[in-house]
């Protein structure tokens, strides 16, 4: 559910002109600063476009790497066929990357699965720890030694045991899976970069990057599309927006190219209408209002058992909400990208007040 914070209850008057008279007066300097929200909102859309460009670059890089690896494997096979055949290259003790297969854990490393403790970043050390624990457990079983009872195991570790059932099958060897569980590790699914936009996240409540992008875009879209002139009505007509009437299962969620086009379209709209002195803009009958104090009514579902309620607000206040709401979802997207091995630029997903606070420290 997405609602604006701390809005003022709607007044009994029904006309826009009567409501507008109660809006606070702004000095020219305050008006200039407030109009910067057009730039901030446009920038948030641009940040989202750049995010998708980063993902597309990661996809291209992965494809190039796969093509290079396939060529290298082909050349290696040709060389092997021409060799004298000495040595068993399919020995069970050595894999193509030099790791042993004695406990099945190498399958996890080779598949690209990540194992990480809750609240920590995945590292090679974690993989080595699990490899050692699994090998030790296998050797103890071979020597006739029994593993420690659960009560004693609990004394040796305070980590939370979290291995989602749907991902346990990714570890072929049972001893390796048990070792991962005993160490309190989360086994994350593999993800090709070409799937990253639609792959459900384990760490972010099975959300996808595509759904987050569609969701933040919907708020901007609904704010602009409900503007009366955009619907062929007079600018003095009642303006009402309901962010809960969002679209779902649409191309924005699955098609990055389509998403980029829609984001850039709204970005262009904001950049075009942020200058109220532009005569060509003022003569147009649709688009977005240049007046940030233009009144509108927010319809919000604040409780699933109650009908929507109305709040009085302004276009400027809702534009600010949409931009801050986008930053919140950028933070969630950043978590998903980190889960799937894609790094984003510093500051992405940070609210303006957070960045300001960090600079003051």
N, C-alpha and C positions, 0 to 999 in steps of 0.2 A: 504494500500500500504506500503510495507516495502522496504526501500532503505538504502544504506550505506551513512553516512554523510561525506561531504567534500572530496570526492574522486578526484583524478587527472584525467583530460580528457585523453582519450586514444591517444597514439601517432600514427603517420602514419605508423611506422614500423610494420610488421606483424609477425616477428619471435620472439619466446620466448627468444632466446639467446641475441638478440639485445636489447630487453626491459630490460633484467636482468642486463645489464651493467650500466644502469642508476639508479639502486637501491642504496640507501645510504650504506656506509660501517659501520659496527658495531664493537665495541670493544668486546673482549671476555666477559667482565662483562655485557655489554649491551645485548649481545646474550643470556647469561644465564638468565637475567631478562626477556627478551622477551619470552623465551621458557616456562616461567611460565604460559603463556596463555593456554598451553595444560592442565595444572592442573586446571586452573580457569574454562575452558570450561567443562572439565570432572566433576568438582564439581557442575556446574550449572545443569548438567543432573542428578547428584546424588541428588541434592536438589529437583528436580522434582519427582524423584522416591520416596524420603522420604515423599513428599507431598501426593502422592497417597497412600502410606502406612498409613499415618495419617487418610486419608479419609476412608480407609478400616477398620481401627481400630474403627472409629466413627460408621461405619455401624454395626460392631459386637456388640459394646456397646449398640446401639439402639435396636438391635434385642434381646439382653439379657434383657434389660429393659422392652421391650414389653412382653416377655415371663414371666418375673417376675410379671408384672402388670396383665397379664391374669390369672396367678395362684392365685394372691391375690384377684382378682374379683371373681374367681370361689369359693375360700374359703369363701369370704364374702357372696356370694349368698347362699351357703350351710348353713352358720350360720344364715342368715336371715330366711331361710325356716324353720329352727328349732326353731326360736324365737316364742314369743307369739303374734306377729303381731301388737303390740301397735305402734301407730304413723304412719303417712303417709310419707313413705320415698321418695315418688315421688312428694312431695310438690313443687309447682311452685316457692316458695320463696327461696328454698335452693337447690343448686346443689351438685354433688358428691364431689366437692372440697370446698364447704362451701360458695360460692359466690351466690348472688342473681341473679335471672333471670328476674327481673322486667323490664329491658330495653333491653334485648337481647345481651348486650355487653359481658356477660360471655361466649357466644359462641365463641367469638374471642379469649379470653384467653385460653379456653379449647382446641381450635383447634391448638393452637401454633402459630397463626398469630402474626406478630410483628407490632407494631405501633410506629413510631418514627418520630421526627421532622427532616426535611432535615438538614443535617450537624451535627446531634447529634446522640448519641447511644441510642438504645432502652432500656428502664428501666421499672421497676415495677411502678415507680412514674407516668410515662406517662399513663399507663393503669388505674391507680387510678384517674388521672385527667379526663380522658375521661369518666370513670364510673360516676364520680361526675357530670360532665357537662351534660351527657345524662340523669341522674336521675333528675337533676334540671330542665332540659328542659321538661321532661315528666310531672313533678309535676306542672310546670307553665301552661302547656296545660290543665291539669286536673282542675286547679283552674280558668280556663277561661282567663288566662293571655296570651297575644300574645308575641312571640319572638321579639327581637329588630329588627328594620329595618336594611337592609344590610349596609346603610351608618353609622349607629351608631355602628354596629358590627365591622366595619372597624376601628372605633376609638378605640375600646377596644383591638385590636390585629393588629400587623404588620406582622404576620406570613403568609407565602405563603400557599394558599389552594391547596393541591395536593393529590387527591385521584384518582388513575387511574381507569377508568371506568370498566376495566376487573376484578378489585379486590373489587369493591363496594359491590358486591353480597356476599362477605365473611362475611359482617356484616348484620345479619338477620334483626335487628331492624333499622328502618329508622332514628329514633332519634339518635341512636348511630353513624350511618354513617354521619349524619349531624354534630354531635358534633366533630367527627374526622376531618371532612373537615374544620370546623370553627377554630379548633386548629392548622390547617396547618400540619396535620400528613399524612404520607404516609403509607398506609396499604399494608404490604408485604405479599406475599403468603407463605403458609406453605410449608415445604419441608422435606420429609423423607430423612434420611441420605443415604438410598439406591438409591435415585434419584439425589443426589447432583452433581454428575459428569456430568449429562446431563440436569439439570434443568436450564432454562433460567433465568438470573438475571434481577431484576427490576432496580437495582442501576447501573449496568454495561452494559447498552445498550442491554439487552437481550442476552448477550453472555453467554457461558457455560464454565465451567472449562475444559471440554473435548476438546472444540474447541481451547481454548488458548493453551492447551498442544500440540495438533496436530500442531498448527501454529508454535510454537517455535521449535518443533522437525523438522518440514519441512525445516526450514532454515539450520539446521545442515545437514540434510539428503541430501538436494540439493547441498550443498557445497562439500560433500564427494562423492556423486554419479556422479558428473560431472567431477571429477578428471580423466584425460585421462586414466591412468593405470587401474582405476576401470572399465573402459569401454573397456579394452583390447587394448588400444592404447599406443603408446610410451609416456614416461614422457615429452618428448620435444614437444609433440603435443599441439596445442592451447587449452587453458583451459578457458571456459566461463561458467558463472553461472547466472541464472535468478531466483531470489527468488519469482517472481510473478507466476511462474509455479507450484503452490502448489496443493496438493490434498485436496479434500473436501468430506464430507460424507463418511468417511472411519472408520474402526474399532478403530483407535486411538482416535476418538471423543467419543466413547460410551463404550469401553471395557478397564477398568483400568488395568487388568492383561496383555492384549496385549500391552497397552501403556508402562507399566513398562518394558516388555521384549525388546521393541524397544529402549527405552531410555538407558537401560543397555547395549545394543549391541553397540550403538554409544559411550557410556562412555568407554567401554572396548577398542574400537578402538583408542580413543584419548590417553588413558593411555598406550597402547601398542606402539604407534608411537611417543611418546614424547621424547624418548631417541635415538638420532641419532647414538650413539656408539654401539647400539645393532646390531650385525652382522645378526642375524636371521631376524630382521626387515628390514634391508637394502637390504637383498637378495630377499625379496618379491616384486612382481611386481605390487601389488595393495595396497589398504588401503588409507592412506593420506600421503602427502609429509612431510618429516621431516624438510625441509627447509622452514622457515617462510617467506623468501623473494621470494619464488616461485611466479612468476608473473601469473596473470590471468585477464580476462576481466569480468567486471560486466555489465550485461544488465539490465537496469532499466526503468520502466514505470514511467516517472516523470509528465506526463500529459495525461489524458484519451483520448485527441483528437490528440495526437502525437504518432508516433511509438516509440518503446524503443530506448534509447540512450546507448552508450557504455562508460565505464570509466575504466581506468587502475588502478589496485590495486594489492594487494599481498595476499597470503594465510593467513599470520599472521594477516593482517588487517581485513580480512573477518571473521577469527575465533574469533577475539576480538569482532567484530560487533555481531556475533551470540550469544556470551555469554552475552553481554550487552542487546541485544534484548530480551533474555530469562528473564532477571531480570525485564525488563519493564512489561512483561506479568505476571510474578510472582506477581507484585504489583496489577494487575487487578484481578488475582486469589484470592489474599488475601482479596480484597473487597467482592468478591462473597462468600468466606468462612465465613467472618464476618456476611454477610447478612443471611446466613443459619445456624449460630450458631456454627461454627467450628473455634477454635483458632489455629493459627500457631505460630511457634517459632519466637522469636525476631530476627530482621535482615533480615527476608525473604522478598524479594521484594525491598531491598535497594541496590542501585548501590554502587560499591566500593568507588567512590569519596564521596558519601554521608556519608558512614560509617567513612571514613577518616576524613571528616569535623567534624562530631559529636565527634570524639575522641579528636580533637584539641580544642574543646570548653571548 
